Amino acid sequence: MMIGEIIKKYRLERKLTQEEMAEALHITPQAVSRWETGISYPDVTMLPKLAKYLHISTDKLLGCENNEIIEHQEILNQSQIDSIFDYIPGKKTPGRKVLVVDDAEFMRNILTDILSTEGHNVLQAKNGLECIDILKKETVDICILDLNMPVMNGMETLEKIRESYPSLKIIILSVESTEENVRKTLLLGANGFVAKPFQQNSILERMC
């Protein structure tokens, strides 16, 4: 289910009009309509507010409501993740070729908009198999990789990428930011991990 369909579903369950939602979130009714019809997507900074307003979790809003892996595990915040990765901020460098791998189309499009605005060339893949296929054909500087995907999940994809492309920078972007997952991605060779929902700079700074 796309994020627009999820927004509409929970809005209707709460018996809210688009106008009422728009007023509460300080946006226009037209923006809500565009979300629900798939014309545009909420800004990443809006996701926590939107989830709170609809009385659902952010991962449910992102379409991860059936994720049993993280159900009983503590989710780390970005500061905790950065301490595991020994993250040190670097200087932003535009003009990179970036491969965004995520099964959620709206998330791929949000990331493409963010990265393109910063001067990066962006490619997209909706699962691990597509990612591997693109890497065989294209020279990529950075791969931004989701964990929870069909066909080939992020962990398996990360492992396969590292076997063939040891110097490729890989940033994990996922709602599944448990300590187990964060440490496992580090062990498998990820260069960074950003928890969803994310701030725009969280992605850009870790691409340095």
WOQUI-V784610 format. One record per pair of residues at least 4 apart in sequence whose C-alpha atoms are under 7 Angstrom apart, sorted by the first residue. I is the first residue (numbers start at 0). J is the second residue. D is the distance in whole Angstrom. If there is no record, write none. Layout:
i=I j=J d=D
i=I j=J d=D
This chain:
i=0 j=4 d=6
i=0 j=5 d=7
i=0 j=62 d=7
i=1 j=5 d=6
i=2 j=6 d=6
i=2 j=60 d=7
i=2 j=61 d=6
i=2 j=62 d=7
i=3 j=7 d=6
i=3 j=34 d=5
i=3 j=35 d=4
i=3 j=36 d=6
i=3 j=37 d=6
i=4 j=8 d=6
i=4 j=35 d=6
i=5 j=9 d=6
i=5 j=60 d=6
i=6 j=10 d=6
i=6 j=35 d=7
i=7 j=11 d=6
i=7 j=35 d=6
i=8 j=12 d=6
i=9 j=13 d=6
i=9 j=53 d=6
i=10 j=14 d=6
i=10 j=15 d=5
i=10 j=53 d=7
i=11 j=15 d=6
i=15 j=19 d=6
i=15 j=20 d=7
i=16 j=20 d=6
i=17 j=21 d=6
i=17 j=28 d=6
i=17 j=31 d=6
i=18 j=22 d=6
i=18 j=28 d=5
i=19 j=23 d=6
i=20 j=24 d=6
i=21 j=25 d=6
i=21 j=26 d=5
i=21 j=27 d=5
i=21 j=28 d=5
i=21 j=31 d=7
i=22 j=26 d=6
i=26 j=30 d=7
i=27 j=31 d=7
i=28 j=32 d=6
i=29 j=33 d=6
i=30 j=34 d=6
i=31 j=35 d=6
i=32 j=36 d=6
i=33 j=37 d=6
i=33 j=38 d=5
i=33 j=39 d=5
i=34 j=38 d=6
i=34 j=39 d=5
i=34 j=40 d=5
i=34 j=41 d=7
i=40 j=105 d=6
i=41 j=45 d=6
i=41 j=46 d=7
i=42 j=46 d=7
i=43 j=196 d=6
i=43 j=197 d=6
i=43 j=198 d=7
i=44 j=198 d=6
i=45 j=49 d=6
i=46 j=50 d=6
i=46 j=57 d=7
i=46 j=196 d=7
i=47 j=51 d=6
i=47 j=57 d=6
i=48 j=52 d=6
i=49 j=53 d=6
i=50 j=54 d=6
i=50 j=55 d=5
i=50 j=56 d=6
i=50 j=57 d=5
i=50 j=60 d=6
i=51 j=55 d=6
i=55 j=59 d=6
i=55 j=60 d=7
i=56 j=60 d=6
i=57 j=61 d=6
i=58 j=62 d=6
i=58 j=63 d=5
i=58 j=64 d=6
i=58 j=174 d=6
i=59 j=63 d=5
i=59 j=64 d=4
i=66 j=70 d=7
i=69 j=175 d=6
i=69 j=177 d=7
i=72 j=177 d=6
i=73 j=177 d=6
i=74 j=176 d=5
i=74 j=177 d=5
i=75 j=79 d=6
i=75 j=80 d=6
i=75 j=176 d=6
i=75 j=177 d=6
i=75 j=178 d=6
i=76 j=80 d=6
i=77 j=81 d=6
i=77 j=193 d=7
i=77 j=194 d=6
i=78 j=82 d=6
i=79 j=83 d=7
i=80 j=84 d=6
i=80 j=181 d=7
i=80 j=192 d=7
i=81 j=85 d=6
i=81 j=86 d=5
i=82 j=86 d=6
i=84 j=191 d=7
i=88 j=204 d=6
i=89 j=204 d=6
i=89 j=207 d=5
i=90 j=207 d=6
i=91 j=203 d=7
i=91 j=204 d=6
i=91 j=207 d=5
i=92 j=207 d=6
i=93 j=117 d=6
i=93 j=118 d=5
i=93 j=119 d=6
i=94 j=118 d=5
i=94 j=119 d=5
i=94 j=120 d=7
i=95 j=119 d=5
i=95 j=120 d=6
i=95 j=140 d=6
i=96 j=119 d=6
i=96 j=120 d=5
i=96 j=121 d=6
i=96 j=139 d=5
i=96 j=140 d=5
i=96 j=141 d=7
i=97 j=119 d=7
i=97 j=120 d=6
i=97 j=121 d=5
i=97 j=122 d=6
i=97 j=139 d=6
i=97 j=140 d=6
i=97 j=141 d=5
i=97 j=142 d=6
i=98 j=121 d=6
i=98 j=122 d=5
i=98 j=123 d=6
i=98 j=139 d=7
i=98 j=141 d=6
i=98 j=142 d=5
i=98 j=143 d=6
i=99 j=107 d=6
i=99 j=122 d=6
i=99 j=123 d=5
i=99 j=124 d=6
i=99 j=142 d=6
i=99 j=143 d=5
i=99 j=144 d=6
i=100 j=123 d=6
i=100 j=124 d=5
i=100 j=125 d=6
i=100 j=126 d=6
i=100 j=130 d=7
i=100 j=143 d=6
i=100 j=144 d=5
i=100 j=145 d=6
i=101 j=106 d=7
i=101 j=107 d=6
i=101 j=124 d=7
i=101 j=125 d=5
i=101 j=126 d=6
i=101 j=144 d=6
i=101 j=145 d=5
i=101 j=148 d=7
i=102 j=125 d=4
i=102 j=126 d=6
i=102 j=148 d=6
i=103 j=107 d=6
i=104 j=108 d=6
i=105 j=109 d=6
i=106 j=110 d=6
i=107 j=111 d=6
i=107 j=123 d=7
i=108 j=112 d=6
i=109 j=113 d=6
i=110 j=114 d=6
i=111 j=115 d=6
i=111 j=121 d=6
i=112 j=116 d=6
i=113 j=117 d=7
i=114 j=118 d=7
i=114 j=119 d=5
i=115 j=119 d=5
i=115 j=120 d=6
i=115 j=121 d=7
i=124 j=129 d=5
i=124 j=130 d=5
i=125 j=129 d=7
i=126 j=130 d=6
i=126 j=148 d=6
i=126 j=149 d=6
i=126 j=150 d=6
i=126 j=151 d=6
i=127 j=131 d=6
i=127 j=150 d=7
i=127 j=151 d=5
i=127 j=152 d=6
i=127 j=153 d=7
i=127 j=156 d=5
i=128 j=132 d=6
i=128 j=151 d=6
i=129 j=133 d=6
i=130 j=134 d=6
i=131 j=135 d=6
i=132 j=136 d=7
i=133 j=137 d=6
i=134 j=138 d=7
i=134 j=139 d=7
i=140 j=167 d=6
i=140 j=168 d=7
i=141 j=167 d=6
i=141 j=168 d=5
i=141 j=169 d=6
i=142 j=168 d=6
i=142 j=169 d=5
i=142 j=170 d=6
i=143 j=169 d=6
i=143 j=170 d=5
i=143 j=171 d=6
i=143 j=172 d=7
i=144 j=153 d=6
i=144 j=170 d=6
i=144 j=171 d=5
i=144 j=172 d=6
i=145 j=153 d=6
i=145 j=171 d=6
i=145 j=172 d=5
i=145 j=173 d=5
i=146 j=152 d=6
i=146 j=153 d=4
i=146 j=154 d=6
i=146 j=173 d=6
i=147 j=152 d=6
i=147 j=153 d=6
i=148 j=152 d=5
i=148 j=153 d=7
i=151 j=155 d=6
i=151 j=156 d=6
i=152 j=156 d=6
i=153 j=157 d=6
i=154 j=158 d=6
i=154 j=184 d=7
i=155 j=159 d=6
i=156 j=160 d=6
i=157 j=161 d=6
i=157 j=187 d=7
i=158 j=162 d=6
i=158 j=187 d=6
i=159 j=163 d=7
i=160 j=164 d=6
i=161 j=165 d=5
i=161 j=188 d=7
i=168 j=190 d=6
i=169 j=189 d=5
i=169 j=190 d=5
i=169 j=191 d=7
i=170 j=189 d=6
i=170 j=190 d=6
i=170 j=191 d=5
i=170 j=192 d=6
i=171 j=189 d=7
i=171 j=191 d=6
i=171 j=192 d=4
i=171 j=193 d=6
i=172 j=192 d=6
i=172 j=193 d=5
i=172 j=194 d=6
i=172 j=195 d=7
i=173 j=193 d=7
i=173 j=194 d=5
i=173 j=195 d=5
i=174 j=194 d=6
i=174 j=195 d=5
i=176 j=180 d=6
i=176 j=181 d=6
i=176 j=194 d=6
i=177 j=181 d=6
i=178 j=182 d=6
i=179 j=183 d=6
i=180 j=184 d=6
i=181 j=185 d=6
i=181 j=192 d=7
i=182 j=186 d=6
i=183 j=187 d=6
i=184 j=188 d=6
i=184 j=189 d=5
i=185 j=189 d=5
i=185 j=190 d=7
i=191 j=205 d=7
i=193 j=197 d=7
i=193 j=201 d=7
i=193 j=202 d=7
i=197 j=201 d=6
i=199 j=203 d=7
i=200 j=204 d=6
i=201 j=205 d=6
i=202 j=206 d=7
